[in-house]
């Protein structure tokens, strides 16, 4: 392995599918909670992050899925 690089594993299909399902479920719960509440905003952020992480195949956690869209491939963050 070259200096400064590390091997990144691609997420499994089931993991990607589970993220998409969790994102849809989180977004479906937003109207019940209300977007003006703290938990509504949290569900909205996590729902979008789950969807982006699942569709793009982000191997890290959901918190880094949205910022990784703006970063070049070699500078993306993944928290394992």
VOBA-1610 file (N, C-alpha, C; in pm, whole numbers, padded with zeros to 5 digits, always signed):
BEGIN
Unk+00085-00116+00000Unk+00000+00000+00000Unk+00089+00123+00000Unk+00059+00220-00082Unk+00141+00340-00096Unk+00128+00429+00028Unk+00229+00510+00049Unk+00230+00602+00162Unk+00117+00703+00149Unk+00041+00722+00256Unk-00066+00822+00255Unk-00197+00774+00197Unk-00203+00652+00150Unk-00329+00599+00098Unk-00369+00479+00180Unk-00496+00453+00180Unk-00543+00333+00248Unk-00653+00270+00163Unk-00664+00143+00176Unk-00761+00069+00098Unk-00901+00094+00152Unk-00995+00121+00063Unk-01133+00145+00104Unk-01219+00033+00051Unk-01298-00025+00139Unk-01390-00132+00099Unk-01518-00072+00045Unk-01570-00132-00058Unk-01698-00089-00111Unk-01809-00148-00024Unk-01918-00072-00002Unk-02026-00125+00080Unk-02100-00238+00007Unk-02151-00330+00083Unk-02227-00441+00027Unk-02361-00393-00024Unk-02421-00468-00114Unk-02551-00430-00170Unk-02657-00420-00062Unk-02658-00515+00033Unk-02758-00512+00140Unk-02743-00388+00227Unk-02618-00347+00253Unk-02596-00226+00332Unk-02645-00102+00260Unk-02622-00096+00131Unk-02671+00017+00052Unk-02823+00019+00049Unk-02883-00098+00031Unk-03029-00108+00028Unk-03089-00068+00163Unk-03026-00113+00270Unk-03074-00080+00403Unk-03066+00071+00430Unk-02962+00137+00381Unk-02952+00282+00396Unk-03062+00354+00321Unk-03094+00309+00202Unk-03201+00372+00124Unk-03334+00354+00194Unk-03362+00235+00244Unk-03487+00208+00316Unk-03496+00293+00443Unk-03385+00303+00517Unk-03383+00385+00638Unk-03403+00532+00605Unk-03348+00577+00493Unk-03366+00716+00451Unk-03510+00746+00417Unk-03574+00656+00344Unk-03715+00675+00309Unk-03802+00674+00435Unk-03772+00583+00528Unk-03849+00576+00654Unk-03830+00703+00737Unk-03708+00754+00741Unk-03683+00878+00817Unk-03756+00996+00754Unk-03752+01005+00623Unk-03821+01115+00556Unk-03973+01101+00568Unk-04023+00979+00574Unk-04167+00958+00591Unk-04214+00998+00731Unk-04124+00994+00829Unk-04160+01031+00966Unk-04157+01181+00990Unk-04096+01256+00901Unk-04084+01402+00920Unk-04220+01470+00931Unk-04318+01441+00845Unk-04447+01510+00860Unk-04517+01477+00992Unk-04499+01358+01045Unk-04563+01322+01171Unk-04502+01400+01288Unk-04372+01423+01283Unk-04303+01495+01391Unk-04317+01645+01373Unk-04313+01689+01251Unk-04320+01832+01222Unk-04182+01888+01193Unk-04169+01960+01084Unk-04041+02014+01043Unk-03995+02129+01131Unk-04086+02191+01203Unk-04048+02304+01287Unk-03986+02260+01420Unk-03992+02131+01452Unk-03932+02083+01576Unk-03787+02039+01552Unk-03712+02027+01660Unk-03573+01982+01652Unk-03563+01843+01591Unk-03649+01752+01634Unk-03643+01614+01585Unk-03684+01603+01440Unk-03770+01693+01395Unk-03805+01694+01254Unk-03687+01731+01166Unk-03609+01828+01211Unk-03489+01868+01136Unk-03385+01757+01138Unk-03370+01691+01253Unk-03275+01580+01265Unk-03317+01466+01172Unk-03445+01432+01171Unk-03493+01325+01082Unk-03475+01363+00935Unk-03495+01488+00901Unk-03476+01533+00763Unk-03330+01518+00722Unk-03238+01566+00808Unk-03095+01555+00777Unk-03051+01410+00765Unk-03090+01327+00861Unk-03050+01186+00856Unk-03114+01113+00738Unk-03239+01146+00707Unk-03306+01082+00594Unk-03235+01111+00463Unk-03201+01239+00442Unk-03130+01276+00319Unk-02990+01213+00319Unk-02924+01214+00435Unk-02791+01154+00444Unk-02793+01005+00417Unk-02893+00935+00471Unk-02907+00792+00444Unk-02928+00767+00294Unk-03015+00845+00232Unk-03040+00826+00089Unk-02916+00852+00006Unk-02847+00961+00035Unk-02725+00994-00040Unk-02619+00886-00017Unk-02600+00846+00108Unk-02501+00743+00139Unk-02531+00611+00071Unk-02659+00576+00063Unk-02696+00450-00002Unk-02687+00456-00153Unk-02731+00566-00212Unk-02731+00576-00357Unk-02591+00597-00414Unk-02510+00676-00346Unk-02375+00704-00394Unk-02279+00592-00356Unk-02311+00518-00252Unk-02223+00410-00207Unk-02114+00459-00115Unk-02145+00557-00031Unk-02049+00610+00065Unk-02020+00502+00171Unk-01894+00457+00182Unk-01864+00350+00277Unk-01852+00398+00421Unk-01861+00528+00446Unk-01848+00581+00580Unk-01982+00592+00649Unk-01987+00675+00750Unk-02112+00694+00823Unk-02198+00799+00752Unk-02321+00812+00797Unk-02416+00900+00731Unk-02382+01047+00753Unk-02314+01080+00861Unk-02281+01219+00887Unk-02186+01274+00780Unk-02102+01190+00723Unk-02007+01236+00621Unk-02060+01220+00479Unk-02178+01167+00460Unk-02229+01142+00324Unk-02253+01272+00248Unk-02316+01371+00311Unk-02344+01497+00242Unk-02218+01579+00218Unk-02129+01597+00316Unk-02006+01673+00287Unk-01919+01607+00181Unk-01922+01474+00171Unk-01840+01405+00072Unk-01882+01437-00072Unk-02004+01481-00091Unk-02047+01517-00225Unk-01970+01637-00279Unk-01927+01727-00188Unk-01858+01847-00230Unk-01707+01829-00239Unk-01655+01717-00189Unk-01510+01695-00188Unk-01466+01610-00306Unk-01344+01631-00355Unk-01292+01541-00458Unk-01273+01400-00402Unk-01268+01303-00487Unk-01266+01163-00445Unk-01150+01130-00351Unk-01033+01186-00375Unk-00917+01153-00293Unk-00920+01221-00156Unk-01007+01319-00134Unk-01012+01390-00006Unk-01137+01356+00075Unk-01216+01263+00032Unk-01339+01230+00103Unk-01310+01166+00238Unk-01397+01196+00334Unk-01383+01147+00471Unk-01471+01025+00491Unk-01418+00927+00563Unk-01495+00808+00597Unk-01463+00773+00742Unk-01563+00768+00825Unk-01537+00731+00964Unk-01579+00586+00985Unk-01483+00502+01008Unk-01509+00359+01032Unk-01505+00331+01177
//
